[in-house]
Amino acid sequence: MTAINSPRDRYNAVWIIFFILGLGTLLPWNFFMTATMYFTSRLKNPPTNGAAFNQTANSTEPEGDMRNVLESKFNNVMTLCAMVPLLIFTCLNSFIHQRIPQKLRISGSLSVILVVFLITAILVKVDMAPLPFFTFTMIKIVCINSFGAILQGSLFGLAGMLPASYTTPIMSGQGLAGTFAAFSMICALATGSALQDSAFGYFITACVVILLAIMSYFILPKMEFFQYYSDTSSPRHGGDEENKMDLLRKESPGEKRPVVSLTDEDITHSVSVFAIFKQIWVMALSVCFVFTITIGTFPAVTVEVRSTVADGGAWETYFIPVSCFLLFNVMDWAGRSLTAVCMWPGKDSVWLPVLVIARLVFVPLFVLCNVQPRHYLPVVFAHDAWYIIFMIIFSFSNGYLASLCMCFGPKKVAQHEAETAGAIMAFFLSLGLALGAALSFGFRAMI
């Protein structure tokens, strides 16, 4: 056993870079969802230029019916085009990440997403007929989520090679992405901005954030702290012993850390996805269950809750944007960020899966709020205050427990297996999103 000095993360530069990368992972997609009203309005309203106007004026009734069908089916088809590629490509990334260079996976994915959003911003100013616009939009959604899945899985795998606390900035950045998008939506409502102008602003902002993420990623390999932990061929890495130390305490300046030397045979040992899953299955299933419950109820059920306090006026207009979207994203961000200073319960504690399963209670709680319209179940929690209290606990627990699982997963395996473990965790996160999206239809139908 040898002892060496580990470098410090000077000015928290690596932490900040991972935060920016986390922000760049979800902010573009959050803005895309925020602009849903813009997309549906493009399907509803005819193009405005002269030639297109003449074509629309001569349109037949079936074409008008087609526009109505495209508009009504937009959200369902968007969910399908988002979740299926996300799940498939996250799964593929778990198996192929060792064969494709990390730099190509991350920088390539960011570049493709940047190009897609540049095209989307340009098309805001271009008139298109409803059917081509609908088709092209769905193709873009498939591209964004396919490469976004590779990006997310690669980032969690990359963070898995560092101390456990370095998964937190990715989760925190993703949480801020939702908060930023929700706040932007409220500002657009308050200023009365046109849908076209708001959408163009969303897409340009997303492009700027992606560019910032690309630049940050190219700076990352130059950081001594990152070089130290990412060099898996070095005997400095101590596998699970080092992981335990990372979870128990922070590094202090000049601290000497005992590390177990690895032989060349250990370093070149092939990594088995299934063997790693056997070690992290509790964390993987936990993060899957967290997002299954979350996406199963939010926003499919929670967005249909109606205020019983407001009688017209501003509160009725802002009730869902503020108490549903903004409150969820702020508290989710707070929960994700808390893991930077607190990691209770521990990675081997039985309380973590117990708390995850306990979140199942939020399904009946939200279903029994004032969701409208309803046909089968009574309203038990009618007052707005109940809904707000449930939303605070629901969103905070989502961010905190999901972040804990994502931090602990790669730390239950040896150092050279951490990247694969991170990719597996990202797959189960995506699986939870897909299962939640499927269950949301059933939860809403039973009300």
N, C-alpha and C positions, 0 to 999 in steps of 0.2 A: 504494500500500500504506500502510495506517495502523496505528498502534499504540495500543492502549488497555489499561487495567488490567482484568483479569478478577477478579470477586469470588471470595472463598474460601468453601469449604463450612464455615461456622462450626460448631465442635463436631461435625463430621461428621454434621450433622443430616439432610442429604439422603441420605447413605449409609445411615444407620439407617432412614430411612423406606422406602427401597427394600428393605432387608433384611426389614422387617416385611411389606411387600407380597409379597415372595417367600415368606415364611412363610405368609401368608394364602392364597397361591395353592394350595399343596399340603398344608398340614396338615389341612384338612378331609377331603380325599380319602384321605390316609394313615390317618386315624382311621376312616374309613368301611371301608377294607380291613382294618384291624386288628380291626374288629368283625364280621368274616365269620363267626366261630364263633357269635356271637349271632344273626345272620340265619338261619344254617342250623338252629340250635336252635329258632327260632320256626317253621320249616317242618316240623321233626320232631315237636315236642311239641304236643299239642292245647292250645287256650286254657284258662285256669284258672277263668274265672267260671262261675257255675252254669248259665246258659242254654247257653253254649257247650259246657259239659261234657256236658249232656244230649244236645246235638246230636252230639257226638263219640261218646258211648256208643252212639248209634243208627246210627253211620256204617257204611257198607258196606265190604267189602274193597277195591273199586276206589278208594274215597276214600283208604284207607290207602296203596294203591299210588301214588296221585297225589302224596301227601306225599313218598314216597320218591323219585319222579321229580324233583319240584321241588328237593329237597335235593341230589340228585346232580348236577343240571344247573345249580345256582346259580352256581358259579364260572365256568363256561364262558359262560353267558348274561350274567353281570356283565361279563366281559371284553369281550364283543361290544358290549354297551350302553355301555361306557365308551370303547372305542377308536374305534368308527365315528363317533359324534358329535364326539369330540375331533378327529379328522382332518378331517371335513367342515367344522366351524365354524372351525378354525384356517385352513383354506384360504380360506373365505369372508372371514375377517377380513383376509387379505392383500390382498384386492381392494376391500372395502367400507370399510376403516378411514378412508379419506379423505372418505367421504360421511356418516359418523356421527360426531358429536363425541366426542372422546376422553373427556371427563368422563362422558358417558352410557354409553360402553362399559365403563369401569372401575367407576364407582360403581354402575351398574345391574347389572353382573354380580355384584359383591360382595353387593349387596342381595338378589338372587334366591337366591344360594347360602346366605346367612344365613337366609332364610325356609325354604328346604328343610331345613336342619339343625335349625331350631327345630321344624318339623313332625316330623322324625325323632326328636328327643329326646322330644317329647310322646307319640309312638306307642310308645315303649318301655313306657309305662305303660298302653297300651290293647290289649285283646285283639282279635285279628283271625284269621279263618280263613286257612289256608295259601295258597290261591290268590289271594285279594285282597291279602294281605300281599306275596306274591311279585311280583304285577303292579305294585303301588304302589311297591315298592322299586326295580324296574327303571325305572319312570318317573322316580323321583328320581335314579337314576344317570345317566340320559340328560340330565336338567336340569343336574345338577352339572357334567358333563363338557362339555356344550354351552356353558354360560356360562363355565366354567373355561377353555375353549379361547380364547374371546374375551378373557377377562381376561389370560391368559398372553401371547397374541400382542400385546395392547395394551401390556402392561408392558415387554416386550422392545423394542417399537417406541419407547416412551417413553424407555427407558434408552439406546437407540441414538443419541438426540439429545445425550446427555451424553458426557463423556470415557469411553474404553473401560473404565476400572476400575469404572464404575458399573453394568455388567452383572453384575459379581461379587457384589454383595450380594443380587441376586435369586436367583442360582444358589446362593449360600451359605444363604440363607433357606429355599430349597426343600430343600437337603440337611439342614438342621436339622429340618425337618418330619418327614422319615423317621426321623431319630434319635430325636426326641421320641416318635413313635408306637411305635417298637420298644421304647424304654425303658419306656413306659407298659404295653405288653403284658407285659414281664418282671415289672414291679411287680405287675400283676394276678395273674400266676401265683404269685408269691412270697407274696402276702397271701391267696391263695385266694378272691378276690372273686367273687361270683356274676356270671355273664355279663351279666345284665340291669343290674346296678349298674355294671359296667365300661363297658358300651356307653353308658349314660346319661352317665357322666362324660366319655367321649370326645366325645360330641356337644355337651355343654354347653361343654366346653373349646374345641371348634372354633368355636362361636358367639362366644365371648369374643374369640378371635383375629381372626375376621372383623370384628367391631366395631372392634377396635383398628386393623385395616388400613384400614377406611373412614375413621376419624378421621385417620389418618396421611395418607391421600391428599388429604383436604380441606386439610390444613396445607401440603402440598407446594407449591402455586402461590404461597404467600406467601414462599417462600424466595428470596432475591436470587440465589443461585447457580443455582437451577433456572430462574428467570426469564431469566437471561442466556443460558443454553444453549438453552432451549426457544423463544426468540423467533427463529424462522427468517426473519422479514421484516426483521431487522436486518442491516446490512452488516458487523456485527462478526464473523459466522461466516465461517470461511475454508476450508470444505470439507475436502478431503483433506489439505491442508497442516497444518491444525489437528489433524486426526486423527492424523497421524504424530507430531506433537509430543506429543500426549496419551499415545501408546504409548511414547515414548522416555523421558519424564521426568515427574516430578510438578511441580505448580505450586508456586512459592515465593511468599512474601508480597510483594506489590507488583510482581510480575513483569510486564513488558510483553511482550505477545505480538503478533507481526506477523500481520495478517489480510488476506486478499484481499477487496476490496470486490466485492459482487455487484450487478449491475444489476437493475432491476425485471423485465427480461425473464427473467433467470436465476431470480429468486425465484418467478415465476408459472409457470415451465416445468412442463408436465404430467409427472407421475412415471409411468414405464412399469415395470410389475412385471417384464416379461420382460427389459428392458434392464438392470435392476438385478440380476436373477438371473445374467446373463452375467458380471457383475463379482464375484459372491460365490459362484459355484457350487461352488468347491472347499470353502469353509467350510460351505455348506449340506449338501453330500453327506457331508462329514466328520462333522458332528454327527448326521446321519441314521444313518450306519454305526455310530457309537459306541453309540447307543441300540438299534439293531437287535441287536447282539451282546449288549448288557447284558440286555435284556428277553428275548432268545431263550434265555438260560441262567438268569437270575435272575427269579423264584424257581422256575420250572417244573422245572429240573434240580437246582439247588443245594439246594432244600428237601427233596429226596428222599435226600440223603446221610445215611448212618447212621454213628454213631460206632463205631469198632472198639476204642476204649480203654475206654469205659464198659461196665460189666457191671451194668446197673440203677443205681439211685440218682439223685442230683441231676443229675450231669453229663449223663446220658441225657435227662433232662427238659428241661434248659436248653441242650443242645448246639445245636439249630437256632435257637431264639430268640436266643442269644448269638452264636454263630460265623457264623450266616448273616445274620439280620436286623439285629441291633445292630451287628455288626462292619462289614457292608456300609454301613450308613447313616452310621456314625461316620467311616469312611475316605473315603466319598464326599463327606461334608461337608468333611473336611480338604482333599481335592483341589480342591473348588470354592473354598474359602476361600484356598488358596495363591495363586491368581491375583491376589489383592489386592497381593501383594508380588513376585511372579515371573511373567513372561509369556514363557517360553521354551518352544518355539521361536517366532520371530516370525510375523507374519501372512502374510508372503510366503515363509517358509521351506518347503522341500520336506520337512523332517523332520516337520512336523505331520501331513500326510496319511499319511506312512510309519508313524508311531507309531499312528495311528488304525487303519490296516489290520492292523498287527501284533497288535492285540487279538483278532484272529480265532483266535489260538492258545488262547485260554481255552475255546473250545468243546470241543476234544478233552481238554484238561486236566480240566475238570469232568466230562465224560462218563466219563472213566477213573477218577474217584474212586469211592468205595464207594456208588454210587447203587443203591438197592433199591426195588422188585424190578428185575432185569435179565434179559435173555434172549439177547442176541447178543454183546456186547462183554465182555472180561475186566476185572477190577479191577486197575489198575496202581498207583494211588496210594491205598493202603488206609488208611494211618495218618492220624489226625485232623490232625496237624501239616501235612501236604501241603495238605489242604483249606483250613486257616486261612491258610497262606502265599499260596495262589492267590487266596483271597478278599480279602486285604489289597491285593495288587497290582491285582487286577481292579477293585475298588471305587474305589481311589484314582485309577487311570488314567481311570476313567469320569468322575469328578467333575472332574478337572483338565483333561482334553482337551475334554470337552463345554463347560466354562466358557470355555476359550480360544477355541473356535470361536464361541460366542455373543458373546464380547467383540469378536472381530476382524471378524465379518461386517459389522456396520453401519459399521465404520471403513474399509471398502474403497470406500465410495461418498461422494458429496458430502453436505454437511450436510443439505440439504433432502430428500435421499433416505433418510436414516438410519432414519426411522420405518418406512418401507416395508420396508427391508432387515431390520430387526428382526422385523417381522411375517412375512417370508418365512423367516427363520431359525427362528422358532417353529413354522411349518408343517412344516419338514423335521425338527425335533425330534419333533413329533407323528407324522410319517410313520415315523420310526425306531421309535417306541413300537409303532405298529400292525404294522409288518413284523416286529418282534421277537416280538410276541404271536403272530403267525401261524406264525413259524418254530419257536416253542417246542414246538408239538405234534410237529413232525418231529424235533427234537433229542431229545425225551423218548422218542419211539417207536423210535429207532434203538439205544437202549441195550440 
